Amino acid sequence: MYLALERYSRPASVEECLRILADPRERAAFLSGGTDLNAGGHEALTHVVDLQALPLGGVSVAGEVIALGARVTLGRVRREPALAGSLFGALREAAAAYAVVAVQNRSTLGGRVVVDRPDQDVPPALLALGARLRLAKLDGGRVVESVIDLPEGREARAALDGALVIEIQIPLGEGVSALRRFGRTAVDVPLATVAAARRGDAVRVAANQQGSGAGDLRRLRSLEALAASWSGARPSSWRADARAAALSDLAAYEDPWATGGYRQDLSATLAVRALAAVIGEPEIV
Ligand SMILES: Cc1cc2nc3c(=O)[nH]c(=O)nc-3n(C[C@H](O)[C@H](O)[C@H](O)COP(=O)(O)OP(=O)(O)OC[C@H]3O[C@@H](n4cnc5c(N)ncnc54)[C@H](O)[C@@H]3O)c2cc1C
């Protein structure tokens, strides 16, 4: 509930959005899908800045990159023909992971990237796919745009402060990706989510473990290096080796829902399964 809200704006320019956000007299936030903002915890906001008037809802392909506007909804991700290929399997699965269709149809990619909560399926999918963010910020009173890697780690997330996410860019090409997550029910937040993407012999694996924070989104680099070392010829012990590598990459986040050890073990299992899915091995033996 907005207890302190005084103003609502719907600017038609990026600059005006950023100026309101930067105004020290305001406690402002952008309204995109509203599924987080309207759901509580924002009682101190004085100004809601609706992004609907900005052209952030498009999907376009330029060269070897697909650009998804920050206001593209999770429902659109599921249905978008340009995202129908095997490369985007993880992103489609992430968009469908929280099973409430009404939330999928409002929740946007920009909101998913910016919201600081760890129980998210979309960020690991984007990180595994090598996504980059096009941002706009005010610098010396001028709007400055930049393109950064999807922030991985708490310090990297500082790049999002004061920024408007314009679009999410994903490199195109031949490839396959998959997402594995575990929640207690279909409409429960996940205890852990792992996404894997393979392009040729290169594999990227990324994990979110609920009980941590958005800043703990991480790539599983030991596992990635192990997968790269196989060069197509995997030893018969690949599953056990992959599990050990994943465990060395993962922390043991504990909260009232699960012990750290359980969540770490669960995440390693999901990592091996996501990896199996993208390298063409059976998931369960
Ligand atoms: C029933 C229900 C269940 C949910 N389950 C989950 C779940 O399982 N996992 C999960 O992660 N979330 C869940 N959510 C929360 C919500 O769906 C997500 O946090 C979502 O990512 C918010 O996206 P949005 O577009 O609705 O953002 P909004 O609510 O509009 O905005 C959220 C925040 O993001 C910022 N923001 C939005 N767009 C931009 C942009 N382009 N640039 C810069 N800042 C921006 C806003 O300023 C605001 O601070 C749930 C919500 C509901 C109502």
The ligand as a MOL file (V3000), in Angstrom:
LIG
                    3D

  0  0  0     0  0            999 V3000
M  V30 BEGIN CTAB
M  V30 COUNTS 53 58 0 0 0
M  V30 BEGIN ATOM
M  V30 1 C 1.3700 -13.3000 -6.5210 0
M  V30 2 C 2.7960 -12.8660 -6.8190 0
M  V30 3 C 3.7930 -13.8260 -6.8710 0
M  V30 4 C 5.0950 -13.4810 -7.1640 0
M  V30 5 N 6.0500 -14.4580 -7.2500 0
M  V30 6 C 7.3230 -14.1330 -7.5370 0
M  V30 7 C 8.3370 -15.1350 -7.6690 0
M  V30 8 O 8.1080 -16.3210 -7.5210 0
M  V30 9 N 9.5970 -14.7210 -7.9390 0
M  V30 10 C 9.8760 -13.4240 -8.1230 0
M  V30 11 O 10.9980 -13.1040 -8.3660 0
M  V30 12 N 8.9530 -12.4650 -8.0100 0
M  V30 13 C 7.6870 -12.7850 -7.7190 0
M  V30 14 N 6.7510 -11.8050 -7.6000 0
M  V30 15 C 7.1470 -10.4020 -7.6400 0
M  V30 16 C 7.1580 -9.7430 -9.0190 0
M  V30 17 O 6.3990 -10.4500 -9.9580 0
M  V30 18 C 8.5630 -9.6520 -9.4940 0
M  V30 19 O 9.3720 -9.0790 -8.5130 0
M  V30 20 C 8.7230 -8.8730 -10.7930 0
M  V30 21 O 10.0400 -9.0030 -11.1300 0
M  V30 22 C 8.4060 -7.4260 -10.7820 0
M  V30 23 O 8.2900 -6.9730 -12.1260 0
M  V30 24 P 7.3070 -5.7960 -12.5100 0
M  V30 25 O 7.4510 -5.5420 -13.9480 0
M  V30 26 O 5.9240 -6.1050 -12.0320 0
M  V30 27 O 7.9610 -4.6080 -11.6720 0
M  V30 28 P 7.2780 -3.4240 -10.8460 0
M  V30 29 O 6.5070 -3.9890 -9.6930 0
M  V30 30 O 6.5820 -2.4830 -11.7280 0
M  V30 31 O 8.6040 -2.7140 -10.3260 0
M  V30 32 C 9.4440 -3.3570 -9.3910 0
M  V30 33 C 10.7020 -2.5400 -9.1830 0
M  V30 34 O 11.5190 -2.5950 -10.3470 0
M  V30 35 C 11.8580 -1.2880 -10.7840 0
M  V30 36 N 11.7900 -1.2900 -12.2460 0
M  V30 37 C 10.8470 -1.8640 -13.0110 0
M  V30 38 N 11.1530 -1.7090 -14.3120 0
M  V30 39 C 12.3140 -1.0270 -14.3620 0
M  V30 40 C 13.1280 -0.5490 -15.4210 0
M  V30 41 N 12.8270 -0.7480 -16.7120 0
M  V30 42 N 14.2690 0.1130 -15.0990 0
M  V30 43 C 14.6070 0.3270 -13.8230 0
M  V30 44 N 13.8620 -0.0840 -12.7810 0
M  V30 45 C 12.7270 -0.7580 -13.0420 0
M  V30 46 C 10.8020 -0.3670 -10.1560 0
M  V30 47 O 11.3180 0.9190 -9.9130 0
M  V30 48 C 10.4570 -1.0850 -8.8700 0
M  V30 49 O 11.3830 -0.6990 -7.8560 0
M  V30 50 C 5.4210 -12.1240 -7.3390 0
M  V30 51 C 4.4320 -11.1520 -7.2830 0
M  V30 52 C 3.1110 -11.5200 -7.0320 0
M  V30 53 C 2.0540 -10.4480 -6.9810 0
M  V30 END ATOM
M  V30 BEGIN BOND
M  V30 1 1 1 2
M  V30 2 1 2 3
M  V30 3 2 2 52
M  V30 4 2 3 4
M  V30 5 1 4 5
M  V30 6 1 4 50
M  V30 7 2 5 6
M  V30 8 1 6 7
M  V30 9 1 6 13
M  V30 10 2 7 8
M  V30 11 1 7 9
M  V30 12 1 9 10
M  V30 13 2 10 11
M  V30 14 1 10 12
M  V30 15 2 12 13
M  V30 16 1 13 14
M  V30 17 1 14 15
M  V30 18 1 14 50
M  V30 19 1 15 16
M  V30 20 1 16 17
M  V30 21 1 16 18
M  V30 22 1 18 19
M  V30 23 1 18 20
M  V30 24 1 20 21
M  V30 25 1 20 22
M  V30 26 1 22 23
M  V30 27 1 23 24
M  V30 28 2 24 25
M  V30 29 1 24 26
M  V30 30 1 24 27
M  V30 31 1 27 28
M  V30 32 2 28 29
M  V30 33 1 28 30
M  V30 34 1 28 31
M  V30 35 1 31 32
M  V30 36 1 32 33
M  V30 37 1 33 34
M  V30 38 1 33 48
M  V30 39 1 34 35
M  V30 40 1 35 36
M  V30 41 1 35 46
M  V30 42 1 36 37
M  V30 43 1 36 45
M  V30 44 2 37 38
M  V30 45 1 38 39
M  V30 46 1 39 40
M  V30 47 2 39 45
M  V30 48 1 40 41
M  V30 49 2 40 42
M  V30 50 1 42 43
M  V30 51 2 43 44
M  V30 52 1 44 45
M  V30 53 1 46 47
M  V30 54 1 46 48
M  V30 55 1 48 49
M  V30 56 2 50 51
M  V30 57 1 51 52
M  V30 58 1 52 53
M  V30 END BOND
M  V30 END CTAB
M  END
